[in-house]
C-alpha cells in the first residue's frame, strides 16, 4: 500500500469540526431557516461552528461516568435486598416521568434516566459550541426540539403509564387514542382542549355590544355601557391581527374589555377579519389604513369626540403606534393617550423568535408568499403560525397532549384560553413579509423616517402623548426588556416623563389576563425611568396582585369628565349592523 498522500483526497478533519458541521447542517435542516448549502438562496452558507476538543473530552468523561453510575444503580435495585426492605425508588425529577409506573418499573426507570442523561449531554454540547450567539441559540433550539420529541414518554411501548392504562381498560384507552388521533388529523392540529364546549358569542366573547362599522378587513364593536355615566373620551382597543380579539374577552370574570367598560369608559374594539384568498394581496399599508385609521375615524364620528384613548396589544400595539405616527405626520393627533401591552417597537431583542429570522428566511417567505412571488401573493396559513408558537413550548403545548390524547385516550379538559389559542388566523403574505423584513429583520420602525407607511414617513417620537407601557416578566414572545425599549422612543426628551412603565409577573398572555379579583401574581412599579431596563427593575417596588388597578388609575384622568351613557350603540350615520361579537371573529382559518 502506498504511503504517498492522495492529492484528490480531502484533508484529515478535526473531529470537533466534523461535529460542528454536522450540527450546523442539523439546525438548518430542522428549522428550515434556509436551504442546505448549494440551494442558491442568499444567506444559505453555514456559519462557523466548532466544538472544542477539550470540551468534547470532558463531556465524554462525564457522560461515561454518569452512565456507569446509572447502570450500576439499576442493577443494585434488581438484587434482593439483604435486609428484606424494598429498594428505594429512583428520583427521576421530571414531571413527564412523575407517575409511579415509571419509578416502580426498573426498565422504565432506567430508560427515563438514560434519556435524561442523554438530553443533558446534548444540551451541554450545544452550550459548548464556539460560534456566534444567534447560531448557538438556533442550535440549542434545534437540539431541544429533538430532545423533547425523543422522550420515551411519547412512545406507547416505552410509556409504562400508558401501557398500564391500556391493560386496565382492556384496550379501550388505545381505541379512544386512535379515535382522537384521527379526529385531530381531520382538524389539522393537536387538540389542546375540548373544542366542543366553547362557542364564540355563547360562552366566550360574551360582553354585550354591537358592530357599528365594518370594512373588508375589520369590524368595529361598541360595547353596551355598564354604568349610567361614561367618560366623555372613548377608548379604542387594537388587538393583534395574528389571532382573535376575544383573548381580551374570554369570560366575564377575566375580560379586559368588560373591566374597561365597568370603569365607565365607552369602549370600542377592532375585530380583525380572518383573511381568505380574496384578501391575500393586502399589505402593511392596507392593515394600517383599513384597521386603526378607519376605526379611529369611525369612533370620532360616532362619539363626537375629537380625542380618544387608545390601546394596542402585542402586534396590535405595533400597528396602532405606526398608525398614530402616520397621523402625526399628517398633522393629526386624535389620541389622548396610548397604552401598549407586551408590544415591540424596537426589535433589537426579540427573544426566542429571533432564531427564526435571517435574510435567507425572509427572502424565502417573500419568494413564496410576497407580492412578487412567481405565483402571486399567498396567505400564510393560520395553522402554521399556531404550530410555530406551540413548538416554542413543545412539552407544554404539543407532547403533553400527544401523550394524553393518543397514548392514554384522554380528552383534554375544557379551557377557554387554549380554545382561543387553537382558533388560528391567516395573514396575507405581503403584509406578513413586510412586517418580517422591516421590523424583525431590519428594525426600521424605531428609526425616524426610515419607513414610509400610507405615504408618510414614520417617526414614533412625533406621537408625543401620555403612554402606559406594560411588559410581562416571563414573556418569551416579547421579552420585558424589549417592551421597556419603547420608553425612550415615546417619552418627551428633556421634559417631565409622559410614559409610565409597569412590569407584571408571568408570561405573554397570563400576565396580561390577570383580573384583580383573582388576587394572583404581582407587578413592579417605578416612576423613575432609567436608561436601562435592568436599572429600572433594580429600583422598582413589587406590589402583590394584578397590574390592572395601576392602569385604571392612570387612564381615568385621560377619559375626561363623566357624561350620560349613550342609550344605543352607534349613531344616526353608524347604526348597529349586528350584535357582538360579529361574524368576522367567527370565520375559521381554512
Rosetta blueprint (number, residue, H / E / L):
1 X L
2 X L
3 X L
4 X L
5 X L
6 X L
7 X L
8 X L
9 X L
10 X L
11 X L
12 X L
13 X L
14 X L
15 X H
16 X H
17 X H
18 X H
19 X H
20 X H
21 X H
22 X H
23 X H
24 X H
25 X H
26 X H
27 X H
28 X H
29 X H
30 X H
31 X H
32 X L
33 X L
34 X L
35 X L
36 X L
37 X L
38 X L
39 X L
40 X L
41 X L
42 X L
43 X L
44 X L
45 X L
46 X L
47 X L
48 X L
49 X L
50 X E
51 X E
52 X L
53 X H
54 X H
55 X H
56 X H
57 X H
58 X H
59 X H
60 X H
61 X H
62 X H
63 X H
64 X H
65 X H
66 X H
67 X H
68 X H
69 X H
70 X H
71 X H
72 X H
73 X H
74 X H
75 X H
76 X H
77 X H
78 X H
79 X L
80 X L
81 X L
82 X L
83 X L
84 X L
85 X L
86 X L
87 X L
88 X L
89 X L
90 X L
91 X L
92 X L
93 X L
94 X L
95 X H
96 X H
97 X H
98 X L
99 X L
100 X H
101 X H
102 X H
103 X H
104 X H
105 X L
106 X H
107 X H
108 X H
109 X H
110 X H
111 X H
112 X H
113 X H
114 X H
115 X H
116 X H
117 X H
118 X H
119 X H
120 X H
121 X H
122 X H
123 X H
124 X H
125 X H
126 X H
127 X H
128 X H
129 X E
130 X E
131 X L
132 X L
133 X H
134 X H
135 X H
136 X H
137 X H
138 X H
139 X H
140 X H
141 X H
142 X H
143 X H
144 X H
145 X H
146 X H
147 X H
148 X H
149 X H
150 X L
151 X L
152 X H
153 X H
154 X H
155 X L
156 X H
157 X H
158 X H
159 X L
160 X H
161 X H
162 X H
163 X H
164 X H
165 X H
166 X H
167 X H
168 X H
169 X L
170 X L
171 X L
172 X H
173 X H
174 X H
175 X H
176 X H
177 X H
178 X H
179 X H
180 X H
181 X H
182 X H
183 X H
184 X H
185 X H
186 X H
187 X H
188 X L
189 X L
190 X L
191 X L
192 X L
193 X L
194 X L
195 X L
196 X L
197 X L
198 X L
199 X L
200 X E
201 X L
202 X L
203 X L
204 X E
205 X L
206 X L
207 X L
208 X L
209 X E
210 X E
211 X E
212 X E
213 X E
214 X E
215 X L
216 X L
217 X L
218 X E
219 X E
220 X E
221 X E
222 X E
223 X E
224 X L
225 X L
226 X L
227 X L
228 X L
229 X E
230 X E
231 X E
232 X L
233 X L
234 X L
235 X E
236 X E
237 X E
238 X E
239 X L
240 X L
241 X L
242 X L
243 X E
244 X L
245 X H
246 X H
247 X H
248 X H
249 X L
250 X L
251 X L
252 X H
253 X H
254 X H
255 X L
256 X H
257 X H
258 X H
259 X H
260 X H
261 X H
262 X H
263 X L
264 X L
265 X L
266 X L
267 X E
268 X E
269 X E
270 X E
271 X E
272 X E
273 X L
274 X L
275 X L
276 X L
277 X H
278 X H
279 X H
280 X L
281 X L
282 X L
283 X L
284 X H
285 X H
286 X H
287 X H
288 X H
289 X H
290 X H
291 X H
292 X H
293 X H
294 X H
295 X H
296 X H
297 X H
298 X H
299 X H
300 X H
301 X H
302 X H
303 X H
304 X L
305 X L
306 X L
307 X L
308 X E
309 X E
310 X E
311 X E
312 X E
313 X E
314 X L
315 X H
316 X H
317 X H
318 X H
319 X H
320 X H
321 X H
322 X H
323 X H
324 X H
325 X H
326 X H
327 X H
328 X H
329 X H
330 X L
331 X L
332 X L
333 X L
334 X L
335 X E
336 X E
337 X E
338 X E
339 X E
340 X E
341 X E
342 X L
343 X L
344 X L
345 X L
346 X L
347 X L
348 X L
349 X L
350 X L
351 X H
352 X H
353 X H
354 X H
355 X H
356 X H
357 X L
358 X L
359 X H
360 X H
361 X H
362 X H
363 X H
364 X H
365 X H
366 X H
367 X H
368 X H
369 X H
370 X L
371 X L
372 X L
373 X L
374 X L
375 X L
376 X L
377 X L
378 X L
379 X E
380 X E
381 X L
382 X H
383 X H
384 X H
385 X H
386 X H
387 X H
388 X H
389 X H
390 X H
391 X H
392 X H
393 X H
394 X H
395 X H
396 X H
397 X H
398 X H
399 X H
400 X H
401 X H
402 X H
403 X H
404 X H
405 X H
406 X H
407 X H
408 X L
409 X L
410 X L
411 X L
412 X L
413 X L
414 X L
415 X L
416 X H
417 X H
418 X H
419 X H
420 X H
421 X H
422 X H
423 X L
424 X E
425 X L
426 X L
427 X E
428 X E
429 X H
430 X H
431 X H
432 X H
433 X H
434 X H
435 X H
436 X H
437 X H
438 X H
439 X H
440 X H
441 X H
442 X L
443 X L
444 X L
445 X L
446 X L
447 X L
448 X L
449 X L
450 X L
451 X L
452 X E
453 X E
454 X L
455 X L
456 X E
457 X E
458 X L
459 X L
460 X H
461 X H
462 X H
463 X L
464 X L
465 X L
466 X E
467 X E
468 X E
469 X E
470 X E
471 X E
472 X E
473 X L
474 X L
475 X L
476 X L
477 X L
478 X L
479 X L
480 X H
481 X H
482 X H
483 X H
484 X H
485 X L
486 X L
487 X H
488 X H
489 X H
490 X H
491 X L
492 X L
493 X L
494 X L
495 X L
496 X L
497 X L
498 X L
499 X E
500 X E
501 X E
502 X E
503 X E
504 X E
505 X L
506 X L
507 X L
508 X L
509 X L
510 X L
511 X L
512 X L
513 X L
514 X L
515 X L
516 X H
517 X H
518 X H
519 X L
520 X L
521 X L
522 X E
523 X E
524 X E
525 X E
526 X L
527 X L
528 X L
529 X L
530 X L
531 X L
532 X L
533 X H
534 X H
535 X H
536 X H
537 X H
538 X H
539 X L
540 X L
541 X E
542 X E
543 X E
544 X E
545 X L
546 X L
547 X L
548 X H
549 X H
550 X H
551 X H
552 X H
553 X H
554 X H
555 X H
556 X H
557 X H
558 X H
559 X H
560 X L
561 X L
562 X E
563 X E
564 X E
565 X L
566 X L
567 X L
568 X L
569 X L
570 X L
571 X L
572 X L
573 X L
574 X L
575 X L
576 X L
577 X L
578 X E
579 X E
580 X L
581 X L
582 X L
583 X L
584 X H
585 X H
586 X H
587 X L
588 X L
589 X L
590 X L
